[in-house]
Amino acid sequence: VIDQIRLWQLDTERISTRDGYLFKDFDEYKEYKAVADFADNIGVCAWRNDKKGIFFATKIEQIKDFMKSQKKAN
Amino acid sequence: MVRAVKGTLVECDPSIKSIIINIDNETNEYIVEDLDETHLMIKDNMVAKLKTELEQRLKENVPDVEDESDSDQDVK
């Protein structure tokens, strides 16, 4: 029985949760890639899928600023 | 247009993920997006409730699985 309880504990601990934002619906892959790479570089990208062009970031402020600066540059 | 959807990223085993999907199927109140085999995005205000729900399921399910593996070993 103790082994079973340990197994349950392991299972529930195996879930890790992080709050943040899912970035999706990018117009172009190029734009997605630039923003996702930026998020990766500053260490806020928790998950990404280059095929689907979506990524999850734990913080949004710096990414917003980066996207604004990208728009100005274009 | 780019959208940033607020929520909570859940990382877990595929087995756990399938349980979460089962829980969500009943009410559709947890999952925002199914990301891949080991990742889900859920509503951030539902995390605590999901964890409680999940713990309950695991308590119900784990003993069954263990019984099966035991009986397999005994037979062979």
N, CA and C atoms of all chains as a GROMACS GRO file, in nm:
protein
  450
    1VAL      N    1   0.084  -0.121   0.000
    1VAL     CA    2   0.000   0.000   0.000
    1VAL      C    3   0.087   0.125   0.000
    2ILE      N    4   0.195   0.123   0.078
    2ILE     CA    5   0.284   0.239   0.081
    2ILE      C    6   0.344   0.266  -0.057
    3ASP      N    7   0.380   0.159  -0.128
    3ASP     CA    8   0.432   0.176  -0.263
    3ASP      C    9   0.332   0.244  -0.353
    4GLN      N   10   0.205   0.205  -0.337
    4GLN     CA   11   0.101   0.265  -0.421
    4GLN      C   12   0.087   0.414  -0.392
    5ILE      N   13   0.091   0.447  -0.263
    5ILE     CA   14   0.080   0.588  -0.228
    5ILE      C   15   0.197   0.665  -0.289
    6ARG      N   16   0.315   0.606  -0.285
    6ARG     CA   17   0.431   0.672  -0.345
    6ARG      C   18   0.410   0.694  -0.494
    7LEU      N   19   0.353   0.595  -0.559
    7LEU     CA   20   0.326   0.607  -0.703
    7LEU      C   21   0.231   0.722  -0.731
    8TRP      N   22   0.127   0.733  -0.651
    8TRP     CA   23   0.032   0.843  -0.672
    8TRP      C   24   0.102   0.977  -0.656
    9GLN      N   25   0.186   0.984  -0.554
    9GLN     CA   26   0.256   1.110  -0.531
    9GLN      C   27   0.344   1.145  -0.650
   10LEU      N   28   0.418   1.046  -0.700
   10LEU     CA   29   0.503   1.067  -0.815
   10LEU      C   30   0.422   1.119  -0.933
   11ASP      N   31   0.306   1.055  -0.953
   11ASP     CA   32   0.223   1.094  -1.066
   11ASP      C   33   0.177   1.238  -1.059
   12THR      N   34   0.133   1.281  -0.941
   12THR     CA   35   0.083   1.418  -0.932
   12THR      C   36   0.198   1.518  -0.940
   13GLU      N   37   0.316   1.476  -0.893
   13GLU     CA   38   0.430   1.568  -0.902
   13GLU      C   39   0.482   1.577  -1.045
   14ARG      N   40   0.446   1.481  -1.126
   14ARG     CA   41   0.494   1.480  -1.263
   14ARG      C   42   0.429   1.588  -1.349
   15ILE      N   43   0.328   1.655  -1.295
   15ILE     CA   44   0.267   1.765  -1.369
   15ILE      C   45   0.338   1.893  -1.331
   16SER      N   46   0.392   1.959  -1.430
   16SER     CA   47   0.447   2.091  -1.398
   16SER      C   48   0.360   2.195  -1.467
   17THR      N   49   0.331   2.303  -1.394
   17THR     CA   50   0.246   2.408  -1.451
   17THR      C   51   0.319   2.541  -1.448
   18ARG      N   52   0.301   2.616  -1.554
   18ARG     CA   53   0.359   2.750  -1.561
   18ARG      C   54   0.257   2.846  -1.622
   19ASP      N   55   0.238   2.961  -1.556
   19ASP     CA   56   0.146   3.061  -1.608
   19ASP      C   57   0.213   3.144  -1.716
   20GLY      N   58   0.132   3.187  -1.811
   20GLY     CA   59   0.189   3.270  -1.916
   20GLY      C   60   0.092   3.293  -2.031
   21TYR      N   61   0.147   3.305  -2.150
   21TYR     CA   62   0.066   3.338  -2.267
   21TYR      C   63   0.104   3.250  -2.385
   22LEU      N   64   0.001   3.207  -2.458
   22LEU     CA   65   0.022   3.132  -2.581
   22LEU      C   66   0.014   3.230  -2.698
   23PHE      N   67   0.124   3.237  -2.772
   23PHE     CA   68   0.127   3.325  -2.890
   23PHE      C   69   0.090   3.244  -3.013
   24LYS      N   70  -0.011   3.293  -3.085
   24LYS     CA   71  -0.058   3.219  -3.202
   24LYS      C   72  -0.106   3.313  -3.310
   25ASP      N   73  -0.144   3.256  -3.423
   25ASP     CA   74  -0.197   3.330  -3.538
   25ASP      C   75  -0.101   3.435  -3.593
   26PHE      N   76   0.024   3.396  -3.605
   26PHE     CA   77   0.119   3.486  -3.671
   26PHE      C   78   0.088   3.490  -3.820
   27ASP      N   79   0.104   3.610  -3.880
   27ASP     CA   80   0.074   3.623  -4.023
   27ASP      C   81   0.176   3.548  -4.108
   28GLU      N   82   0.302   3.554  -4.065
   28GLU     CA   83   0.407   3.489  -4.144
   28GLU      C   84   0.495   3.406  -4.053
   29TYR      N   85   0.553   3.301  -4.111
   29TYR     CA   86   0.645   3.217  -4.035
   29TYR      C   87   0.766   3.298  -3.990
   30LYS      N   88   0.810   3.386  -4.078
   30LYS     CA   89   0.927   3.470  -4.048
   30LYS      C   90   0.904   3.549  -3.919
   31GLU      N   91   0.785   3.606  -3.908
   31GLU     CA   92   0.751   3.685  -3.790
   31GLU      C   93   0.747   3.594  -3.666
   32TYR      N   94   0.682   3.478  -3.680
   32TYR     CA   95   0.677   3.383  -3.569
   32TYR      C   96   0.818   3.349  -3.522
   33LYS      N   97   0.903   3.313  -3.619
   33LYS     CA   98   1.039   3.268  -3.589
   33LYS      C   99   1.116   3.376  -3.512
   34ALA      N  100   1.105   3.500  -3.557
   34ALA     CA  101   1.178   3.609  -3.493
   34ALA      C  102   1.133   3.627  -3.348
   35VAL      N  103   1.002   3.625  -3.326
   35VAL     CA  104   0.949   3.649  -3.191
   35VAL      C  105   0.978   3.530  -3.099
   36ALA      N  106   0.960   3.407  -3.153
   36ALA     CA  107   0.984   3.288  -3.072
   36ALA      C  108   1.133   3.276  -3.036
   37ASP      N  109   1.220   3.309  -3.132
   37ASP     CA  110   1.364   3.306  -3.106
   37ASP      C  111   1.401   3.409  -2.999
   38PHE      N  112   1.339   3.527  -3.009
   38PHE     CA  113   1.364   3.631  -2.909
   38PHE      C  114   1.323   3.581  -2.770
   39ALA      N  115   1.204   3.522  -2.762
   39ALA     CA  116   1.154   3.470  -2.634
   39ALA      C  117   1.248   3.362  -2.579
   40ASP      N  118   1.296   3.277  -2.669
   40ASP     CA  119   1.391   3.172  -2.631
   40ASP      C  120   1.518   3.234  -2.573
   41ASN      N  121   1.569   3.334  -2.643
   41ASN     CA  122   1.696   3.397  -2.604
   41ASN      C  123   1.690   3.464  -2.468
   42ILE      N  124   1.575   3.524  -2.436
   42ILE     CA  125   1.566   3.591  -2.306
   42ILE      C  126   1.512   3.496  -2.198
   43GLY      N  127   1.494   3.369  -2.237
   43GLY     CA  128   1.461   3.265  -2.139
   43GLY      C  129   1.317   3.263  -2.091
   44VAL      N  130   1.223   3.315  -2.172
   44VAL     CA  131   1.083   3.312  -2.129
   44VAL      C  132   0.998   3.215  -2.213
   45CYS      N  133   1.061   3.149  -2.310
   45CYS     CA  134   0.986   3.055  -2.394
   45CYS      C  135   0.984   2.918  -2.326
   46ALA      N  136   0.865   2.875  -2.286
   46ALA     CA  137   0.854   2.749  -2.212
   46ALA      C  138   0.823   2.632  -2.305
   47TRP      N  139   0.765   2.662  -2.419
   47TRP     CA  140   0.728   2.556  -2.516
   47TRP      C  141   0.711   2.621  -2.652
   48ARG      N  142   0.753   2.551  -2.757
   48ARG     CA  143   0.730   2.604  -2.891
   48ARG      C  144   0.710   2.492  -2.991
   49ASN      N  145   0.636   2.523  -3.096
   49ASN     CA  146   0.616   2.427  -3.203
   49ASN      C  147   0.632   2.502  -3.336
   50ASP      N  148   0.748   2.484  -3.397
   50ASP     CA  149   0.778   2.559  -3.519
   50ASP      C  150   0.686   2.520  -3.634
   51LYS      N  151   0.641   2.394  -3.634
   51LYS     CA  152   0.551   2.351  -3.742
   51LYS      C  153   0.418   2.424  -3.734
   52LYS      N  154   0.364   2.433  -3.612
   52LYS     CA  155   0.235   2.499  -3.595
   52LYS      C  156   0.249   2.651  -3.585
   53GLY      N  157   0.372   2.697  -3.558
   53GLY     CA  158   0.392   2.841  -3.545
   53GLY      C  159   0.328   2.899  -3.421
   54ILE      N  160   0.334   2.823  -3.311
   54ILE     CA  161   0.283   2.875  -3.184
   54ILE      C  162   0.387   2.852  -3.074
   55PHE      N  163   0.389   2.940  -2.977
   55PHE     CA  164   0.479   2.918  -2.864
   55PHE      C  165   0.418   2.973  -2.735
   56PHE      N  166   0.469   2.924  -2.622
   56PHE     CA  167   0.418   2.966  -2.492
   56PHE      C  168   0.528   3.042  -2.418
   57ALA      N  169   0.496   3.161  -2.372
   57ALA     CA  170   0.593   3.244  -2.301
   57ALA      C  171   0.546   3.270  -2.159
   58THR      N  172   0.640   3.270  -2.066
   58THR     CA  173   0.604   3.292  -1.926
   58THR      C  174   0.594   3.440  -1.892
   59LYS      N  175   0.650   3.525  -1.979
   59LYS     CA  176   0.638   3.670  -1.959
   59LYS      C  177   0.607   3.736  -2.092
   60ILE      N  178   0.536   3.848  -2.086
   60ILE     CA  179   0.487   3.905  -2.211
   60ILE      C  180   0.545   4.045  -2.240
   61GLU      N  181   0.587   4.118  -2.135
   61GLU     CA  182   0.623   4.258  -2.153
   61GLU      C  183   0.734   4.279  -2.256
   62GLN      N  184   0.846   4.205  -2.235
   62GLN     CA  185   0.960   4.224  -2.326
   62GLN      C  186   0.926   4.183  -2.469
   63ILE      N  187   0.841   4.081  -2.480
   63ILE     CA  188   0.802   4.035  -2.614
   63ILE      C  189   0.720   4.141  -2.685
   64LYS      N  190   0.629   4.205  -2.610
   64LYS     CA  191   0.550   4.314  -2.667
   64LYS      C  192   0.640   4.424  -2.720
   65ASP      N  193   0.738   4.463  -2.636
   65ASP     CA  194   0.830   4.569  -2.677
   65ASP      C  195   0.906   4.528  -2.802
   66PHE      N  196   0.951   4.401  -2.801
   66PHE     CA  197   1.026   4.352  -2.917
   66PHE      C  198   0.941   4.357  -3.043
   67MET      N  199   0.814   4.317  -3.033
   67MET     CA  200   0.727   4.316  -3.150
   67MET      C  201   0.700   4.457  -3.200
   68LYS      N  202   0.688   4.551  -3.107
   68LYS     CA  203   0.669   4.691  -3.147
   68LYS      C  204   0.791   4.742  -3.224
   69SER      N  205   0.910   4.711  -3.172
   69SER     CA  206   1.032   4.758  -3.237
   69SER      C  207   1.048   4.692  -3.374
   70GLN      N  208   1.004   4.568  -3.387
   70GLN     CA  209   1.010   4.498  -3.516
   70GLN      C  210   0.920   4.568  -3.619
   71LYS      N  211   0.801   4.608  -3.572
   71LYS     CA  212   0.706   4.672  -3.663
   71LYS      C  213   0.760   4.805  -3.714
   72LYS      N  214   0.822   4.878  -3.621
   72LYS     CA  215   0.880   5.007  -3.660
   72LYS      C  216   0.989   4.989  -3.764
   73ALA      N  217   1.068   4.884  -3.744
   73ALA     CA  218   1.182   4.859  -3.833
   73ALA      C  219   1.134   4.823  -3.974
   74ASN      N  220   1.016   4.762  -3.983
   74ASN     CA  221   0.970   4.716  -4.116
   74ASN      C  222   0.902   4.828  -4.197
   75MET      N  223  -0.364   3.829  -3.758
   75MET     CA  224  -0.307   3.906  -3.646
   75MET      C  225  -0.262   3.813  -3.533
   76VAL      N  226  -0.152   3.849  -3.473
   76VAL     CA  227  -0.100   3.770  -3.362
   76VAL      C  228  -0.192   3.784  -3.241
   77ARG      N  229  -0.210   3.673  -3.171
   77ARG     CA  230  -0.286   3.678  -3.048
   77ARG      C  231  -0.203   3.617  -2.936
   78ALA      N  232  -0.215   3.674  -2.817
   78ALA     CA  233  -0.150   3.616  -2.700
   78ALA      C  234  -0.261   3.577  -2.602
   79VAL      N  235  -0.280   3.448  -2.582
   79VAL     CA  236  -0.387   3.399  -2.498
   79VAL      C  237  -0.333   3.362  -2.360
   80LYS      N  238  -0.392   3.422  -2.256
   80LYS     CA  239  -0.346   3.397  -2.120
   80LYS      C  240  -0.390   3.258  -2.075
   81GLY      N  241  -0.301   3.191  -2.004
   81GLY     CA  242  -0.337   3.058  -1.953
   81GLY      C  243  -0.222   2.992  -1.881
   82THR      N  244  -0.239   2.864  -1.853
   82THR     CA  245  -0.136   2.789  -1.782
   82THR      C  246  -0.090   2.671  -1.866
   83LEU      N  247   0.042   2.663  -1.882
   83LEU     CA  248   0.101   2.552  -1.956
   83LEU      C  249   0.118   2.433  -1.862
   84VAL      N  250   0.064   2.318  -1.902
   84VAL     CA  251   0.077   2.197  -1.822
   84VAL      C  252   0.168   2.100  -1.895
   85GLU      N  253   0.271   2.053  -1.824
   85GLU     CA  254   0.361   1.955  -1.882
   85GLU      C  255   0.347   1.826  -1.801
   86CYS      N  256   0.322   1.713  -1.869
   86CYS     CA  257   0.302   1.587  -1.797
   86CYS      C  258   0.322   1.468  -1.891
   87ASP      N  259   0.319   1.349  -1.833
   87ASP     CA  260   0.327   1.227  -1.913
   87ASP      C  261   0.205   1.213  -2.002
   88PRO      N  262   0.222   1.144  -2.117
   88PRO     CA  263   0.106   1.120  -2.203
   88PRO      C  264  -0.009   1.051  -2.129
   89SER      N  265   0.024   0.961  -2.035
   89SER     CA  266  -0.081   0.890  -1.960
   89SER      C  267  -0.161   0.987  -1.874
   90ILE      N  268  -0.091   1.079  -1.810
   90ILE     CA  269  -0.158   1.180  -1.728
   90ILE      C  270  -0.240   1.273  -1.818
   91LYS      N  271  -0.181   1.306  -1.933
   91LYS     CA  272  -0.249   1.397  -2.025
   91LYS      C  273  -0.383   1.338  -2.070
   92SER      N  274  -0.384   1.207  -2.096
   92SER     CA  275  -0.509   1.146  -2.141
   92SER      C  276  -0.615   1.149  -2.031
   93ILE      N  277  -0.572   1.142  -1.906
   93ILE     CA  278  -0.668   1.154  -1.795
   93ILE      C  279  -0.724   1.295  -1.791
   94ILE      N  280  -0.637   1.394  -1.810
   94ILE     CA  281  -0.682   1.534  -1.809
   94ILE      C  282  -0.784   1.556  -1.921
   95ILE      N  283  -0.757   1.497  -2.038
   95ILE     CA  284  -0.850   1.512  -2.150
   95ILE      C  285  -0.985   1.447  -2.116
   96ASN      N  286  -0.980   1.334  -2.049
   96ASN     CA  287  -1.104   1.269  -2.006
   96ASN      C  288  -1.183   1.357  -1.910
   97ILE      N  289  -1.112   1.418  -1.816
   97ILE     CA  290  -1.177   1.508  -1.720
   97ILE      C  291  -1.241   1.624  -1.795
   98ASP      N  292  -1.168   1.678  -1.891
   98ASP     CA  293  -1.217   1.794  -1.966
   98ASP      C  294  -1.337   1.759  -2.053
   99ASN      N  295  -1.339   1.636  -2.104
   99ASN     CA  296  -1.448   1.594  -2.192
   99ASN      C  297  -1.585   1.606  -2.125
  100GLU      N  298  -1.586   1.592  -1.993
  100GLU     CA  299  -1.714   1.594  -1.923
  100GLU      C  300  -1.775   1.735  -1.917
  101THR      N  301  -1.687   1.835  -1.903
  101THR     CA  302  -1.739   1.969  -1.883
  101THR      C  303  -1.682   2.074  -1.979
  102ASN      N  304  -1.570   2.039  -2.044
  102ASN     CA  305  -1.501   2.132  -2.134
  102ASN      C  306  -1.464   2.263  -2.067
  103GLU      N  307  -1.428   2.257  -1.940
  103GLU     CA  308  -1.401   2.383  -1.871
  103GLU      C  309  -1.254   2.402  -1.836
  104TYR      N  310  -1.169   2.310  -1.879
  104TYR     CA  311  -1.028   2.321  -1.842
  104TYR      C  312  -0.936   2.357  -1.960
  105ILE      N  313  -0.944   2.278  -2.066
  105ILE     CA  314  -0.843   2.288  -2.172
  105ILE      C  315  -0.870   2.404  -2.268
  106VAL      N  316  -0.767   2.483  -2.291
  106VAL     CA  317  -0.773   2.590  -2.389
  106VAL      C  318  -0.721   2.537  -2.523
  107GLU      N  319  -0.609   2.466  -2.516
  107GLU     CA  320  -0.550   2.412  -2.638
  107GLU      C  321  -0.466   2.288  -2.608
  108ASP      N  322  -0.482   2.189  -2.695
  108ASP     CA  323  -0.403   2.066  -2.686
  108ASP      C  324  -0.276   2.090  -2.768
  109LEU      N  325  -0.161   2.094  -2.702
  109LEU     CA  326  -0.040   2.137  -2.772
  109LEU      C  327   0.038   2.022  -2.835
  110ASP      N  328   0.076   1.924  -2.756
  110ASP     CA  329   0.140   1.804  -2.810
  110ASP      C  330   0.125   1.689  -2.710
  111GLU      N  331   0.200   1.582  -2.732
  111GLU     CA  332   0.184   1.462  -2.649
  111GLU      C  333   0.196   1.489  -2.499
  112THR      N  334   0.282   1.583  -2.465
  112THR     CA  335   0.310   1.603  -2.323
  112THR      C  336   0.273   1.744  -2.273
  113HIS      N  337   0.209   1.823  -2.359
  113HIS     CA  338   0.176   1.961  -2.320
  113HIS      C  339   0.032   1.996  -2.351
  114LEU      N  340  -0.026   2.070  -2.256
  114LEU     CA  341  -0.161   2.121  -2.271
  114LEU      C  342  -0.163   2.264  -2.222
  115MET      N  343  -0.255   2.342  -2.276
  115MET     CA  344  -0.275   2.471  -2.214
  115MET      C  345  -0.415   2.472  -2.153
  116ILE      N  346  -0.422   2.513  -2.026
  116ILE     CA  347  -0.551   2.515  -1.958
  116ILE      C  348  -0.579   2.654  -1.903
  117LYS      N  349  -0.706   2.678  -1.867
  117LYS     CA  350  -0.743   2.808  -1.809
  117LYS      C  351  -0.672   2.826  -1.676
  118ASP      N  352  -0.614   2.944  -1.656
  118ASP     CA  353  -0.529   2.963  -1.537
  118ASP      C  354  -0.610   2.959  -1.407
  119ASN      N  355  -0.740   2.989  -1.415
  119ASN     CA  356  -0.821   2.986  -1.292
  119ASN      C  357  -0.874   2.846  -1.260
  120MET      N  358  -0.838   2.747  -1.345
  120MET     CA  359  -0.888   2.611  -1.324
  120MET      C  360  -0.779   2.515  -1.278
  121VAL      N  361  -0.657   2.564  -1.258
  121VAL     CA  362  -0.544   2.476  -1.225
  121VAL      C  363  -0.568   2.398  -1.096
  122ALA      N  364  -0.608   2.468  -0.991
  122ALA     CA  365  -0.626   2.403  -0.861
  122ALA      C  366  -0.733   2.295  -0.870
  123LYS      N  367  -0.844   2.328  -0.936
  123LYS     CA  368  -0.954   2.234  -0.948
  123LYS      C  369  -0.912   2.111  -1.028
  124LEU      N  370  -0.835   2.135  -1.133
  124LEU     CA  371  -0.788   2.024  -1.216
  124LEU      C  372  -0.697   1.931  -1.137
  125LYS      N  373  -0.608   1.989  -1.057
  125LYS     CA  374  -0.516   1.908  -0.978
  125LYS      C  375  -0.592   1.819  -0.879
  126THR      N  376  -0.693   1.877  -0.816
  126THR     CA  377  -0.775   1.800  -0.721
  126THR      C  378  -0.845   1.686  -0.793
  127GLU      N  379  -0.905   1.720  -0.906
  127GLU     CA  380  -0.978   1.623  -0.987
  127GLU      C  381  -0.885   1.510  -1.032
  128LEU      N  382  -0.765   1.548  -1.074
  128LEU     CA  383  -0.666   1.452  -1.124
  128LEU      C  384  -0.620   1.357  -1.013
  129GLU      N  385  -0.597   1.412  -0.897
  129GLU     CA  386  -0.554   1.331  -0.784
  129GLU      C  387  -0.657   1.224  -0.752
  130GLN      N  388  -0.783   1.266  -0.761
  130GLN     CA  389  -0.893   1.174  -0.734
  130GLN      C  390  -0.892   1.058  -0.835
  131ARG      N  391  -0.874   1.092  -0.962
  131ARG     CA  392  -0.872   0.990  -1.068
  131ARG      C  393  -0.756   0.894  -1.048
  132LEU      N  394  -0.641   0.949  -1.011
  132LEU     CA  395  -0.523   0.864  -0.996
  132LEU      C  396  -0.544   0.765  -0.882
  133LYS      N  397  -0.608   0.809  -0.777
  133LYS     CA  398  -0.636   0.720  -0.665
  133LYS      C  399  -0.728   0.607  -0.708
  134GLU      N  400  -0.822   0.641  -0.797
  134GLU     CA  401  -0.916   0.539  -0.846
  134GLU      C  402  -0.848   0.443  -0.943
  135ASN      N  403  -0.758   0.496  -1.026
  135ASN     CA  404  -0.704   0.417  -1.136
  135ASN      C  405  -0.581   0.333  -1.104
  136VAL      N  406  -0.491   0.388  -1.026
  136VAL     CA  407  -0.363   0.320  -1.006
  136VAL      C  408  -0.377   0.178  -0.949
  137PRO      N  409  -0.461   0.155  -0.848
  137PRO     CA  410  -0.472   0.020  -0.794
  137PRO      C  411  -0.515  -0.082  -0.899
  138ASP      N  412  -0.605  -0.045  -0.990
  138ASP     CA  413  -0.649  -0.134  -1.097
  138ASP      C  414  -0.531  -0.178  -1.183
  139VAL      N  415  -0.453  -0.081  -1.225
  139VAL     CA  416  -0.338  -0.109  -1.311
  139VAL      C  417  -0.242  -0.204  -1.240
  140GLU      N  418  -0.219  -0.178  -1.112
  140GLU     CA  419  -0.126  -0.262  -1.036
  140GLU      C  420  -0.177  -0.405  -1.025
  141ASP      N  421  -0.306  -0.420  -1.004
  141ASP     CA  422  -0.366  -0.553  -0.993
  141ASP      C  423  -0.343  -0.632  -1.122
  142GLU      N  424  -0.362  -0.564  -1.234
  142GLU     CA  425  -0.346  -0.631  -1.363
  142GLU      C  426  -0.204  -0.679  -1.382
  143SER      N  427  -0.107  -0.594  -1.351
  143SER     CA  428   0.032  -0.634  -1.373
  143SER      C  429   0.070  -0.748  -1.278
  144ASP      N  430   0.014  -0.746  -1.159
  144ASP     CA  431   0.039  -0.854  -1.064
  144ASP      C  432  -0.012  -0.988  -1.118
  145SER      N  433  -0.135  -0.985  -1.169
  145SER     CA  434  -0.195  -1.109  -1.215
  145SER      C  435  -0.121  -1.162  -1.338
  146ASP      N  436  -0.072  -1.072  -1.421
  146ASP     CA  437   0.007  -1.114  -1.537
  146ASP      C  438   0.130  -1.193  -1.493
  147GLN      N  439   0.196  -1.138  -1.393
  147GLN     CA  440   0.319  -1.202  -1.347
  147GLN      C  441   0.289  -1.339  -1.286
  148ASP      N  442   0.178  -1.346  -1.215
  148ASP     CA  443   0.143  -1.472  -1.150
  148ASP      C  444   0.113  -1.582  -1.252
  149VAL      N  445   0.043  -1.546  -1.358
  149VAL     CA  446   0.003  -1.646  -1.458
  149VAL      C  447   0.124  -1.699  -1.533
  150LYS      N  448   0.216  -1.608  -1.570
  150LYS     CA  449   0.329  -1.649  -1.654
  150LYS      C  450   0.447  -1.700  -1.578
   0.00000   0.00000   0.00000
